[in-house]
Amino acid sequence: MKNSSWKYPFPTFADKMFDGNKDGKLDAFETAFRDAHLDEMS
């Protein structure tokens, strides 16, 4: 899934969970929440 993250530029399994508007790509806010989730997981 397309995203604007410099930290995690690759697609992950959690992407669909954070795509709130279901447009197939993560906007800045969705990417920030996804990155925070990935940081918390590691």
MMTF fields as JSON, N, C-alpha, C and O atoms, coordinates in Angstrom:
{
  "mmtfVersion": "1.0.0",
  "mmtfProducer": "UNKNOWN",
  "numBonds": 167,
  "numAtoms": 168,
  "numGroups": 42,
  "numChains": 1,
  "numModels": 1,
  "chainsPerModel": [1],
  "groupsPerChain": [42],
  "chainIdList": ["A"],
  "bondAtomList": [4, 2, 8, 6, 12, 10, 16, 14, 20, 18, 24, 22, 28, 26, 32, 30, 36, 34, 40, 38, 44, 42, 48, 46, 52, 50, 56, 54, 60, 58, 64, 62, 68, 66, 72, 70, 76, 74, 80, 78, 84, 82, 88, 86, 92, 90, 96, 94, 100, 98, 104, 102, 108, 106, 112, 110, 116, 114, 120, 118, 124, 122, 128, 126, 132, 130, 136, 134, 140, 138, 144, 142, 148, 146, 152, 150, 156, 154, 160, 158, 164, 162],
  "bondOrderList": [1, 1, 1, 1, 1, 1, 1, 1, 1, 1, 1, 1, 1, 1, 1, 1, 1, 1, 1, 1, 1, 1, 1, 1, 1, 1, 1, 1, 1, 1, 1, 1, 1, 1, 1, 1, 1, 1, 1, 1, 1],
  "groupList": [{"groupName": "MET", "atomNameList": ["N", "CA", "C", "O"], "elementList": ["N", "C", "C", "O"], "formalChargeList": [0, 0, 0, 0], "bondAtomList": [1, 0, 2, 1, 3, 2], "bondOrderList": [1, 1, 2], "singleLetterCode": "M", "chemCompType": "L-PEPTIDE LINKING"}, {"groupName": "LYS", "atomNameList": ["N", "CA", "C", "O"], "elementList": ["N", "C", "C", "O"], "formalChargeList": [0, 0, 0, 0], "bondAtomList": [1, 0, 2, 1, 3, 2], "bondOrderList": [1, 1, 2], "singleLetterCode": "K", "chemCompType": "L-PEPTIDE LINKING"}, {"groupName": "ASN", "atomNameList": ["N", "CA", "C", "O"], "elementList": ["N", "C", "C", "O"], "formalChargeList": [0, 0, 0, 0], "bondAtomList": [1, 0, 2, 1, 3, 2], "bondOrderList": [1, 1, 2], "singleLetterCode": "N", "chemCompType": "L-PEPTIDE LINKING"}, {"groupName": "SER", "atomNameList": ["N", "CA", "C", "O"], "elementList": ["N", "C", "C", "O"], "formalChargeList": [0, 0, 0, 0], "bondAtomList": [1, 0, 2, 1, 3, 2], "bondOrderList": [1, 1, 2], "singleLetterCode": "S", "chemCompType": "L-PEPTIDE LINKING"}, {"groupName": "TRP", "atomNameList": ["N", "CA", "C", "O"], "elementList": ["N", "C", "C", "O"], "formalChargeList": [0, 0, 0, 0], "bondAtomList": [1, 0, 2, 1, 3, 2], "bondOrderList": [1, 1, 2], "singleLetterCode": "W", "chemCompType": "L-PEPTIDE LINKING"}, {"groupName": "TYR", "atomNameList": ["N", "CA", "C", "O"], "elementList": ["N", "C", "C", "O"], "formalChargeList": [0, 0, 0, 0], "bondAtomList": [1, 0, 2, 1, 3, 2], "bondOrderList": [1, 1, 2], "singleLetterCode": "Y", "chemCompType": "L-PEPTIDE LINKING"}, {"groupName": "PRO", "atomNameList": ["N", "CA", "C", "O"], "elementList": ["N", "C", "C", "O"], "formalChargeList": [0, 0, 0, 0], "bondAtomList": [1, 0, 2, 1, 3, 2], "bondOrderList": [1, 1, 2], "singleLetterCode": "P", "chemCompType": "L-PEPTIDE LINKING"}, {"groupName": "PHE", "atomNameList": ["N", "CA", "C", "O"], "elementList": ["N", "C", "C", "O"], "formalChargeList": [0, 0, 0, 0], "bondAtomList": [1, 0, 2, 1, 3, 2], "bondOrderList": [1, 1, 2], "singleLetterCode": "F", "chemCompType": "L-PEPTIDE LINKING"}, {"groupName": "THR", "atomNameList": ["N", "CA", "C", "O"], "elementList": ["N", "C", "C", "O"], "formalChargeList": [0, 0, 0, 0], "bondAtomList": [1, 0, 2, 1, 3, 2], "bondOrderList": [1, 1, 2], "singleLetterCode": "T", "chemCompType": "L-PEPTIDE LINKING"}, {"groupName": "ALA", "atomNameList": ["N", "CA", "C", "O"], "elementList": ["N", "C", "C", "O"], "formalChargeList": [0, 0, 0, 0], "bondAtomList": [1, 0, 2, 1, 3, 2], "bondOrderList": [1, 1, 2], "singleLetterCode": "A", "chemCompType": "L-PEPTIDE LINKING"}, {"groupName": "ASP", "atomNameList": ["N", "CA", "C", "O"], "elementList": ["N", "C", "C", "O"], "formalChargeList": [0, 0, 0, 0], "bondAtomList": [1, 0, 2, 1, 3, 2], "bondOrderList": [1, 1, 2], "singleLetterCode": "D", "chemCompType": "L-PEPTIDE LINKING"}, {"groupName": "GLY", "atomNameList": ["N", "CA", "C", "O"], "elementList": ["N", "C", "C", "O"], "formalChargeList": [0, 0, 0, 0], "bondAtomList": [1, 0, 2, 1, 3, 2], "bondOrderList": [1, 1, 2], "singleLetterCode": "G", "chemCompType": "PEPTIDE LINKING"}, {"groupName": "LEU", "atomNameList": ["N", "CA", "C", "O"], "elementList": ["N", "C", "C", "O"], "formalChargeList": [0, 0, 0, 0], "bondAtomList": [1, 0, 2, 1, 3, 2], "bondOrderList": [1, 1, 2], "singleLetterCode": "L", "chemCompType": "L-PEPTIDE LINKING"}, {"groupName": "GLU", "atomNameList": ["N", "CA", "C", "O"], "elementList": ["N", "C", "C", "O"], "formalChargeList": [0, 0, 0, 0], "bondAtomList": [1, 0, 2, 1, 3, 2], "bondOrderList": [1, 1, 2], "singleLetterCode": "E", "chemCompType": "L-PEPTIDE LINKING"}, {"groupName": "ARG", "atomNameList": ["N", "CA", "C", "O"], "elementList": ["N", "C", "C", "O"], "formalChargeList": [0, 0, 0, 0], "bondAtomList": [1, 0, 2, 1, 3, 2], "bondOrderList": [1, 1, 2], "singleLetterCode": "R", "chemCompType": "L-PEPTIDE LINKING"}, {"groupName": "HIS", "atomNameList": ["N", "CA", "C", "O"], "elementList": ["N", "C", "C", "O"], "formalChargeList": [0, 0, 0, 0], "bondAtomList": [1, 0, 2, 1, 3, 2], "bondOrderList": [1, 1, 2], "singleLetterCode": "H", "chemCompType": "L-PEPTIDE LINKING"}],
  "groupTypeList": [0, 1, 2, 3, 3, 4, 1, 5, 6, 7, 6, 8, 7, 9, 10, 1, 0, 7, 10, 11, 2, 1, 10, 11, 1, 12, 10, 9, 7, 13, 8, 9, 7, 14, 10, 9, 15, 12, 10, 13, 0, 3],
  "groupIdList": [1, 2, 3, 4, 5, 6, 7, 8, 9, 10, 11, 12, 13, 14, 15, 16, 17, 18, 19, 20, 21, 22, 23, 24, 25, 26, 27, 28, 29, 30, 31, 32, 33, 34, 35, 36, 37, 38, 39, 40, 41, 42],
  "secStructList": [7, 5, 7, 7, 7, 1, 1, 7, 7, 1, 7, 7, 6, 6, 2, 2, 2, 2, 7, 6, 6, 7, 1, 1, 5, 7, 7, 2, 2, 2, 2, 2, 2, 2, 2, 2, 2, 2, 2, 2, 2, 7],
  "xCoordList": [0.847, 0.0, 0.897, 1.888, 0.547, 1.348, 1.253, 0.181, 2.384, 2.425, 3.546, 4.378, 3.566, 4.572, 5.585, 6.156, 5.805, 6.711, 8.157, 8.459, 9.056, 10.476, 11.062, 12.119, 10.382, 10.885, 10.492, 11.296, 9.252, 8.749, 8.139, 6.915, 8.96, 8.421, 7.814, 7.191, 7.992, 7.512, 6.123, 5.779, 5.327, 4.008, 4.139, 5.086, 3.19, 3.161, 1.781, 0.848, 1.664, 0.375, -0.624, -1.828, -0.15, -1.022, -1.617, -2.461, -1.204, -1.642, -3.16, -3.73, -3.817, -5.275, -6.007, -7.082, -5.443, -6.049, -6.089, -6.99, -5.125, -5.005, -5.543, -5.521, -6.022, -6.598, -8.056, -8.972, -8.251, -9.581, -10.58, -11.756, -10.154, -11.092, -11.128, -11.812, -10.41, -10.424, -10.12, -10.744, -9.15, -8.793, -7.579, -7.167, -7.01, -5.892, -4.526, -3.519, -4.466, -3.19, -3.332, -4.427, -2.219, -2.231, -1.865, -0.838, -2.709, -2.363, -1.42, -1.006, -1.082, -0.087, -0.517, 0.294, -1.781, -2.249, -2.312, -1.914, -2.805, -2.878, -1.47, -1.244, -0.53, 0.856, 1.463, 2.188, 1.176, 1.72, 1.204, 1.971, -0.088, -0.645, -0.056, 0.235, 0.121, 0.706, 2.147, 2.548, 2.935, 4.326, 4.425, 5.293, 3.541, 3.522, 3.211, 3.813, 2.282, 1.937, 3.133, 3.424, 3.834, 5.001, 6.124, 6.822, 6.304, 7.308, 6.986, 7.873, 5.715, 5.285, 5.477, 5.804, 5.274, 5.417, 6.878, 7.154, 7.802, 9.221, 9.901, 11.087],
  "yCoordList": [-1.168, 0.0, 1.236, 1.293, 2.214, 3.438, 4.22, 4.334, 4.753, 5.595, 6.607, 6.498, 7.59, 8.656, 8.576, 9.59, 7.384, 7.214, 7.103, 6.382, 7.825, 7.666, 6.56, 6.012, 6.236, 5.228, 3.807, 2.88, 3.651, 2.356, 2.54, 2.536, 2.701, 2.968, 1.742, 1.865, 0.58, -0.659, -1.013, -0.614, -1.75, -2.168, -3.164, -3.949, -3.124, -4.065, -4.702, -4.276, -5.715, -6.378, -5.496, -5.739, -4.483, -3.608, -2.468, -1.727, -2.313, -1.169, -1.084, -0.005, -2.189, -2.164, -1.725, -1.13, -2.01, -1.631, -0.11, 0.415, 0.602, 2.042, 2.851, 4.081, 2.188, 2.884, 3.223, 2.493, 4.333, 4.72, 5.03, 4.696, 5.66, 6.013, 4.981, 5.19, 3.884, 2.74, 3.135, 2.628, 4.05, 4.468, 3.709, 3.951, 2.81, 2.004, 2.619, 2.036, 3.801, 4.411, 5.13, 5.535, 5.28, 5.914, 7.387, 7.725, 8.262, 9.683, 9.949, 9.013, 11.196, 11.532, 11.093, 10.557, 11.316, 10.926, 9.408, 8.867, 8.733, 7.269, 6.677, 5.718, 7.251, 6.783, 7.013, 6.158, 8.163, 8.461, 7.465, 6.989, 7.146, 6.158, 4.778, 4.047, 4.421, 3.115, 3.039, 2.025, 4.099, 4.113, 4.039, 3.347, 4.748, 4.69, 3.272, 2.785, 2.614, 1.236, 0.318, -0.525, 0.477, -0.359, -0.092, -1.021, 1.177, 1.496, 0.827, 0.309, 0.844, 0.237, -1.273, -1.878, -1.88, -3.334, -3.762, -4.864, -2.915, -3.326, -2.929, -3.206],
  "zCoordList": [0.0, 0.0, 0.0, 0.728, -0.812, -0.888, 0.413, 1.008, 0.842, 2.033, 1.887, 0.986, 2.772, 2.687, 3.823, 4.224, 4.334, 5.463, 5.004, 4.054, 5.685, 5.404, 6.272, 5.958, 7.353, 8.281, 7.852, 7.94, 7.39, 6.922, 5.528, 5.398, 4.483, 3.141, 2.454, 1.399, 3.042, 2.442, 2.986, 4.098, 2.22, 2.717, 3.87, 3.918, 4.789, 5.91, 5.99, 5.31, 6.819, 7.006, 7.745, 7.67, 8.454, 9.241, 8.415, 8.919, 7.174, 6.375, 6.238, 6.402, 5.943, 5.752, 7.012, 6.929, 8.161, 9.432, 9.59, 10.244, 9.0, 9.173, 7.998, 8.041, 6.957, 5.799, 6.116, 5.738, 6.809, 7.297, 6.209, 6.352, 5.119, 4.061, 2.933, 1.932, 3.081, 2.152, 0.709, -0.224, 0.528, -0.83, -1.378, -2.513, -0.605, -1.073, -0.856, -1.256, -0.222, 0.115, 1.443, 1.834, 2.123, 3.44, 3.302, 2.713, 3.846, 3.851, 5.023, 5.706, 5.258, 6.278, 7.68, 8.434, 8.033, 9.369, 9.521, 10.553, 8.509, 8.564, 8.658, 9.396, 7.911, 7.955, 9.329, 9.838, 9.937, 11.265, 12.299, 13.136, 12.247, 13.177, 12.928, 13.874, 11.675, 11.334, 11.825, 12.396, 11.61, 12.057, 13.577, 14.11, 14.275, 15.747, 16.213, 17.17, 15.546, 15.87, 15.66, 16.508, 14.527, 14.244, 15.247, 15.654, 15.649, 16.653, 17.981, 18.66, 18.34, 19.605, 19.581, 20.602, 18.42, 18.288, 18.432, 18.905, 18.034, 18.084, 19.37, 19.553]
}
